[in-house]
Amino acid sequence: MKTYIVTDLEGVAGVYQWENRDDQSLENMERRLRQRRWLAEEVNAAADGFFSGGATDVWVNDGHGAGYTIDMSLVDSRLRIFHGGQRPDYCTGLDETCAGLASVGTHAKAETPPGNLYHTMGLGIRNYSLNGISVGETGYQAFLAGHFGVPFIFCAGDAHACREMEELVPGCVTVAVKEGLSRLSAKTVHPLTSREMIREGAEEAMKRSSDIAPLTLDPPIVFRCEFIEPTLDPENPPPNKRVIDTHTFEIEAEDMVDFMNKMYGFDPDYTPVWKTHRSVD
């Protein structure tokens, strides 16, 4: 059984402020290196729990920022990591061969004060919704997994994000390693404690995975994005997008994969290299 983990940074224990990749100061570089280590160790803990719970393979999507946040020198050698930019599709490697989708380092969606570092994709977005259901980044991914019949089984991060996913996916296992007090502060467990909690939760989630229903939507898929500030020109809509007003656009699609292709301009004919050629194993 293969488990797929999507990672972020804002929900990792010990992280409480925005990453600034443009700041070249020694202090900032040291902070970023430390946070990358913390994320790698939380990923290892989740993977170890999944293996103990019955997983035979774990694939990890380095999902934060530019896609190079996990400290690879510390990653469990059993894992396979998707990283870097210009990826060929959304959540590359997530498909019907996976037994469950998980998230590590998870933050709450936009408009969720006092969640620590809450946002959805960018600070300018007020809300994402799919067929009228408000979703954050993790809910967005959970519905994509559901397209393939894959359940969302595990969430580790801010308590506000955990509650968000518990409401969206009944039965999923959540581990709150921090609780946001404001957008820029949190009450956090020690990183060593977070790893113990994540390992135990991931093992339980793997054992429960067959009892959790995948998230699905009846077609057509109608995605709506709402910006905080006036951003769009109704006279010049972006490709595949229907502009409702200066704050809002919609995309209509046949299914979640079609939506992701329209949203990001991916090639709908893309076939993963491991399905046609010998791959890394």
N, C-alpha and C positions, 0 to 999 in steps of 0.2 A: 504494500500500500504506500502510495506517495502522498506526502503532505506539502502544500505550497504556502510559504510564508511571505507576506508583504511587510516590509519594514518602513518605519519612519523614525524621526529623531525626537520630535517634540514631546513624545510620551515616555521617553526613557527615564528611569530613576536617576535623579541628579541634574537633569536638564531643566532649566527654568526660563531661559532667555533665547531670543531668536539667534540662529546661526548667521554669522556675517562673513561670507566668503571673500568679501572685498577688503576686509580689515587685515592688513599684513603685519600687525604688531605682534611682538613675541607673546604677549599675554593672550591675545586671541588665538594664535596658532596653537599654543599649549592647551587652551580650553577645548578647541576643536579636536585635537588629538585624544584628549581624555574622553570626550563624548563619544568618539568613534570606538574607543576601547569598550566603554560601557555598553554601547549598542551591540558590538560583536559578542560580548559575554551574555547579554540577554538573548540573542539569537541562538547561541550555543545551548543555553539552558532550555529554551523552547524545543530545539531539535532533540536534545537528550530526552526530554519528556515524551516527545512524539515517538522516538525510537522505543522507549520503554513501554509505551502504550500500544505498540504493534506496528508502527510505520516501518517500512523497509527502505524508504528513500525520502529525502527532504530537499526540496528546491527552494531557494531564497531569492526574492526580488529586492535588491537594494534600492528602495523606492524613494528615498529622501533626496531632494534637491537635484544635484547633477548626477546622482546615481553612483557615487563613489564614497559613501559615508561609512560603510562597515570596514573596520580594520581587518583586512584579509589575513594578516600575519597571525591573528588570534583565532580564526574561524576553525571550527571542527572539520577535520579533513574528510569527513563523510558527506559534507554538504556540497551542493552545486549552487553557484551564485550567478544571478543575472545582474550585470552592472553596466554603467556607462550610459551615454546619450544616444539619440537617433535609433531607438529600438524599433523593430519592424511591426510590432503590434502592442496593444495594451495588455499588461500583465503577461508578457511572453512566457510560454510554458504552462500557463494555466489552461487545462482542458479536461476532457472527460476521463482521463487516466488518473486524475487526482482524487484522493479519498476525502480531502478536506482543505479548506482555505483558512489561514490564520493571519493575525496581524500582531506585530510587536512594535512598541514605540508609538502607540496610537494616541492621537490627540482628538479632542471633541470637534464637532463641525462648527461652521460659522454661526454667529448669533447664539453662543452658548456660554455667556458669562456665568460663573467665574472660572470657567475652564482655563487651564494653563495653556497659553499659546494656541487657543482655539482659532480655527480658520477652515475654509474649504478651498483647497488648491492655491488660492491667493488671497491677499488681504482685501482686495477690492470686491469680493463676491459675498453677497448676502445669503444666497440659498441656491442649492441644486435640488431638483426634484425629478423623479421618474414616475410617470403616470400619477402624478399628484402626491407621491410619497417623498417627504423631505429626506435627503440623504447627505451624509458627509462623504469624505473620501473612502472610508472603509465600507460604508453601506453601498456605495457606488460599485466597489469591487465585489462585494457579496452578491449583488444582483448579476454581475457578469459571471461569477462562478456558478450561480443557479442556472444560467443558460446551459451550462454543460452538465447539469445534474449534480453539481458539487456543493455540499453544504458549507456554510461558514461556521467554524467550530470553536474558535478561540480568539480572544482579544486581550492583550496586555498593554497597559498604559494608564492614562489619566482616568480617575473614577468617573468623570463626566462622559468620557468616551465609552467606558464600559457600560454605563447605564444606557447610553444611546444604542449600543449593539444588543444588549439584553432585550430592549423593547422591540427592536427590529427582527431579531432572530431568537425566538424562544428556545431555550435549552442550550444555547452556546455557553461555553465556559469563559468567564472573564477574571482577570487578575489586575486589581488596581494597585499599581506600585507608587502612585502619587495621587494627590487630590488638589486640583487647582483652587487657589484662594483668590486669584485675580489672573488677568491675562499674563502677568509677568511674575507670578509667585505661586508656590505650591508647598504643600506638606508632603514630604517624600520619604520613603523607606530607604535604608542603606542599600547601595548597589548589590552587596553580597546577599542581603535579605531578598531583594527583588528577584535574584536569580533562583533562589530556593523556591519562592512562590511561583515563579513562571514554570519551573521544571515540574512541580507538582500539578499545576493547572493544565499544562500541556498534556501530561500523561492521562489525566482524567478526560480531557477533551477528545483525545484519540480513542479512548475506550468508548466514549459516547457517540462518536461520529456517525455511526449507522442509524442512530435514533433522532438525528437532527435533520429536519426537512430543508432542502435547498430553497432559496428565495427565488421565486419566479414571477413573471409579469405576463399578462395577456397582451398579445400584439393588437395594434401597433404600439411600439414604445414611443412615448412622448417625453422627451427630456426638456426641462426648462432651466435656464440659468438667469439669475437675477443679480445685477450689479448694484452696489451701494450708490455709486455716482453715475450720472448720465455718461454712457460710454459708447453707445451704438448710434449709427446713422441709418434710420429706416429707409432712406433712399438708396443706400449702398450696403445691402446685407452681405455678410461673409458667406463663402460657399457652404451649401447644405443647411444654412440657418435661416429661419423665418424670424425677422425682427418684429417684435410686438410693440415695443416703444424704446426709448433711448436707454432704458435700464434692463430690458428683457429680450432674450431670444429663445426660440424653441427649435428642436430637431425632431423630426418624426422618422422612425426607422422600423424595419421588419422585426428585428430582434436586437439583443444587446451587442452582438458582434458587429452587426450592421451599424448600430449607433456609434460604437467606438471608432469604426472606420470613417464615418461621416464627421465625427467630432474632431478627430486628429489627422485626417487625411491619409490613413494607412491604406496600403494596397490590399484589396479584398482577396486577391489571389495568392497572398503570401502563404508559403508552406514551410514550417520549421525545418531546419537543416537536419535535425536528428530523426525526422520521419522519412527522409530520403537518402541519407548518407550515414556512414559510421560516425558516431558522435563521441564526445568525451564521456568516459564512464569510470 
